[in-house]
Amino acid sequence: MLKVVVPALALLLLPLSGACAAEITGIPHVVNGDAVTIGKTRIRLAAVAAPGLEQLCINAAGERWTCGLAARDELAKHVESRSWSCQVLRADRYGRSVAKCTMDGEDVAKWLVRSGWATAVTRISHDYAADEAEAKAAKVGLWAGAFIAPPEWRRRNKQAPVLGSLDITRASRATLLHGRSASTPPSPDCAIKGHVNWSGTCIYHLPGSRWYARVTMQPDNGDRWFCSREEAELADCRETKR
């Protein structure tokens, strides 16, 4: 059951530290490692970042793996069919409710970071910095191998440090900056094509749009799949104008 205490329009006016936050409760549908939907409300967990569904990492054995899918699946497994209670802190510019969510009294974001499936976004809050340090020391989840911090990966920041417990080669670093698949999306829900054109601009194409079928995905060129307009725009991609 979905319970929204304040109207959706009021969410846009809520500050990060607002004392009177909206409360949303219900069984979530896990979209990715740090985002869910409850009813028709899209929720982004505050102050943490999990890898995107297409993100690749390197495991403890030195093999590449789809860490974004793993993070999503681990969260879904942990949730099962239990209800969440989410206190909305604010709405982001894409209309998502940024919230702190608990499940049976457990802080979900804290569990994600401590389990190694998400990183703490310390520019937003230091609430989970100690949990990240614990995950790093224990070499759990993403920290068992090597990875690029999810916010840096979304921007394809070539200067971003490689995190984790492995020393990697230059070729492996290139792997970490690329996405999972050149020909097929990571899931049916992530079929937006992000294509880097001749000028280096990332342009995204929605399924059914004019040029969608003609765009051939080339990971070596920086092309990648997105799950939503918001995800594409967070990665500095713009929608095609034609």
C-alpha positions as CSV (number, residue, x, y, z in Angstrom):
1,M,0.0,0.0,0.0
2,L,1.3,3.5,-0.9
3,K,1.0,6.3,1.6
4,V,2.0,9.8,0.6
5,V,1.6,12.4,3.3
6,V,2.0,15.5,1.2
7,P,1.1,16.3,-2.4
8,A,3.6,15.5,-5.1
9,L,4.0,19.2,-5.9
10,A,5.1,20.0,-2.4
11,L,8.0,17.5,-2.8
12,L,9.7,19.9,-5.2
13,L,9.9,22.4,-2.4
14,L,11.4,20.2,0.2
15,P,15.0,21.0,1.3
16,L,17.5,18.3,1.9
17,S,17.2,18.7,5.7
18,G,13.5,19.5,5.8
19,A,12.0,18.6,9.1
20,C,8.6,17.9,7.6
21,A,9.3,15.3,5.0
22,A,6.9,13.3,3.1
23,E,6.6,9.6,4.1
24,I,6.1,6.9,1.5
25,T,5.5,3.3,2.5
26,G,5.1,0.1,0.6
27,I,6.8,-2.8,-1.0
28,P,9.4,-1.5,-3.5
29,H,10.1,-2.6,-7.0
30,V,13.9,-2.6,-7.3
31,V,15.0,-0.7,-10.5
32,N,18.7,-0.7,-9.8
33,G,21.1,-0.8,-6.8
34,D,20.1,2.6,-5.5
35,A,16.6,3.3,-7.0
36,V,13.2,1.8,-6.6
37,T,9.6,2.5,-7.3
38,I,6.8,2.3,-4.7
39,G,3.5,2.5,-6.4
40,K,4.0,5.2,-9.0
41,T,6.7,7.1,-7.0
42,R,10.3,6.9,-8.2
43,I,12.7,6.9,-5.3
44,R,16.4,7.5,-5.3
45,L,18.3,6.6,-2.1
46,A,20.0,9.6,-0.6
47,A,23.8,10.0,-0.2
48,V,24.7,6.7,-1.9
49,A,25.6,5.6,-5.4
50,A,25.3,2.0,-6.8
51,P,26.7,1.0,-10.2
52,G,24.4,1.4,-13.1
53,L,22.9,-1.7,-14.7
54,E,25.4,-1.6,-17.6
55,Q,28.5,-0.9,-15.5
56,L,31.3,-3.4,-15.6
57,C,33.7,-4.1,-12.7
58,I,36.6,-6.6,-12.2
59,N,36.2,-9.3,-9.6
60,A,38.7,-10.7,-7.2
61,A,39.8,-13.3,-9.8
62,G,40.6,-10.5,-12.3
63,E,37.6,-11.2,-14.5
64,R,35.1,-8.6,-15.6
65,W,31.6,-8.9,-14.3
66,T,28.3,-7.0,-14.5
67,C,28.5,-5.4,-11.0
68,G,25.5,-3.2,-11.7
69,L,23.2,-6.1,-12.3
70,A,24.7,-7.8,-9.3
71,A,24.0,-4.8,-7.0
72,R,20.4,-4.7,-8.2
73,D,19.9,-8.4,-7.7
74,E,21.5,-8.3,-4.2
75,L,19.2,-5.5,-3.1
76,A,16.2,-7.3,-4.5
77,K,17.2,-10.5,-2.7
78,H,17.6,-8.5,0.5
79,V,14.2,-6.8,0.2
80,E,12.2,-9.9,-0.8
81,S,8.6,-8.8,-0.2
82,R,9.2,-6.6,2.8
83,S,7.7,-3.1,3.1
84,W,9.9,0.1,3.2
85,S,9.2,3.3,4.9
86,C,10.9,6.3,3.1
87,Q,11.3,9.8,4.4
88,V,11.5,12.1,1.4
89,L,14.2,14.7,1.8
90,R,13.8,16.5,-1.5
91,A,12.9,16.0,-5.2
92,D,15.7,16.1,-7.7
93,R,15.6,17.9,-11.0
94,Y,14.2,14.8,-12.7
95,G,11.2,14.5,-10.4
96,R,12.5,11.6,-8.4
97,S,12.0,11.5,-4.6
98,V,15.4,11.5,-2.9
99,A,14.8,9.7,0.3
100,K,16.2,7.9,3.3
101,C,14.5,4.5,3.5
102,T,14.2,1.9,6.2
103,M,13.1,-1.7,6.2
104,D,12.1,-3.3,9.5
105,G,14.1,-0.5,11.2
106,E,17.2,-1.1,9.0
107,D,18.6,1.8,7.0
108,V,18.7,0.4,3.5
109,A,21.4,2.7,2.2
110,K,23.6,1.8,5.1
111,W,23.2,-1.9,4.4
112,L,24.1,-1.3,0.7
113,V,27.3,0.6,1.5
114,R,28.3,-1.7,4.3
115,S,27.7,-4.8,2.0
116,G,29.9,-3.2,-0.7
117,W,27.1,-2.7,-3.3
118,A,27.1,1.1,-3.2
119,T,29.5,3.9,-2.3
120,A,28.9,6.8,0.0
121,V,28.5,10.2,-1.7
122,T,30.3,12.3,0.8
123,R,29.8,15.5,-1.1
124,I,26.1,15.1,-0.1
125,S,26.6,13.5,3.4
126,H,29.1,11.7,5.5
127,D,26.4,9.5,7.1
128,Y,27.8,6.4,5.4
129,A,31.5,7.2,5.2
130,A,32.3,4.8,8.1
131,D,30.3,2.0,6.5
132,E,32.2,2.5,3.2
133,A,35.5,2.2,5.1
134,E,34.3,-1.0,6.7
135,A,33.3,-2.5,3.4
136,K,36.7,-1.5,1.9
137,A,38.6,-3.0,4.8
138,A,36.6,-6.3,4.5
139,K,36.9,-6.4,0.7
140,V,33.2,-7.2,0.2
141,G,31.0,-6.6,-2.8
142,L,32.6,-4.2,-5.3
143,W,35.6,-3.7,-3.0
144,A,36.8,-7.4,-3.6
145,G,38.0,-6.4,-7.1
146,A,38.3,-3.2,-8.9
147,F,35.8,-0.6,-10.0
148,I,35.2,3.1,-10.9
149,A,33.0,5.0,-8.5
150,P,29.5,5.0,-10.0
151,P,29.2,8.8,-10.4
152,E,32.5,9.0,-12.2
153,W,31.6,6.0,-14.3
154,R,28.4,7.7,-15.5
155,R,30.4,10.7,-16.6
156,R,33.1,8.4,-18.2
157,N,35.7,10.3,-16.3
158,K,39.0,9.0,-17.6
159,Q,40.9,10.6,-14.7
160,A,38.8,8.9,-12.1
161,P,40.8,6.7,-9.7
162,V,40.2,2.9,-9.7
163,L,38.8,1.7,-6.4
164,G,39.0,-1.7,-4.8
165,S,41.7,-4.2,-3.7
166,L,43.2,-5.1,-7.1
167,D,46.1,-3.6,-9.0
168,I,45.0,-3.4,-12.7
169,T,46.5,-3.0,-16.1
170,R,45.9,-0.1,-18.5
171,A,43.7,-2.5,-20.6
172,S,41.6,-3.4,-17.5
173,R,41.1,0.3,-16.7
174,A,39.7,0.8,-20.2
175,T,37.3,-2.1,-19.5
176,L,36.1,-0.4,-16.3
177,L,35.2,2.7,-18.2
178,H,33.1,0.8,-20.8
179,G,29.6,-0.6,-20.5
180,R,28.4,-4.2,-20.6
181,S,27.2,-4.7,-24.1
182,A,27.6,-3.3,-27.6
183,S,24.7,-5.1,-29.3
184,T,21.9,-5.7,-26.7
185,P,20.7,-3.7,-23.7
186,P,21.4,-5.1,-20.2
187,S,17.6,-5.5,-19.7
188,P,14.4,-4.7,-21.6
189,D,14.0,-1.7,-19.3
190,C,17.4,-0.2,-20.3
191,A,17.1,0.1,-24.1
192,I,17.8,3.8,-24.6
193,K,20.8,4.2,-26.9
194,G,23.5,6.7,-25.9
195,H,25.7,7.4,-29.0
196,V,28.8,9.5,-29.1
197,N,28.9,11.4,-32.4
198,W,31.9,12.6,-34.4
199,S,32.2,15.8,-32.3
200,G,32.4,13.8,-29.0
201,T,28.8,14.7,-28.0
202,C,26.7,12.0,-26.4
203,I,23.2,11.9,-27.8
204,Y,20.5,9.5,-26.7
205,H,17.8,7.9,-28.7
206,L,14.6,6.5,-27.3
207,P,13.1,3.2,-28.6
208,G,10.8,4.1,-31.5
209,S,12.5,7.4,-32.3
210,R,13.4,8.3,-35.8
211,W,17.1,7.3,-35.8
212,Y,16.9,4.6,-33.1
213,A,17.2,1.6,-35.5
214,R,20.0,3.1,-37.4
215,V,22.3,3.7,-34.4
216,T,24.9,0.9,-34.1
217,M,26.2,0.7,-30.6
218,Q,30.0,0.9,-30.5
219,P,31.4,0.5,-26.9
220,D,35.0,1.5,-28.0
221,N,33.5,4.8,-29.1
222,G,31.9,5.4,-25.7
223,D,28.4,4.3,-26.7
224,R,26.2,2.8,-23.9
225,W,22.7,1.9,-22.8
226,F,20.6,3.9,-20.5
227,C,17.6,2.9,-18.4
228,S,15.9,6.3,-18.3
229,R,16.1,9.9,-19.7
230,E,17.3,11.0,-16.2
231,E,20.2,8.5,-16.3
232,A,21.2,9.7,-19.8
233,E,21.1,13.3,-18.8
234,L,23.0,12.7,-15.6
235,A,25.8,11.3,-17.9
236,D,25.8,14.5,-19.9
237,C,23.9,13.0,-22.8
238,R,21.3,15.1,-24.6
239,E,18.2,13.8,-26.5
240,T,18.4,13.8,-30.3
241,K,16.8,16.9,-31.8
242,R,15.6,15.0,-34.9
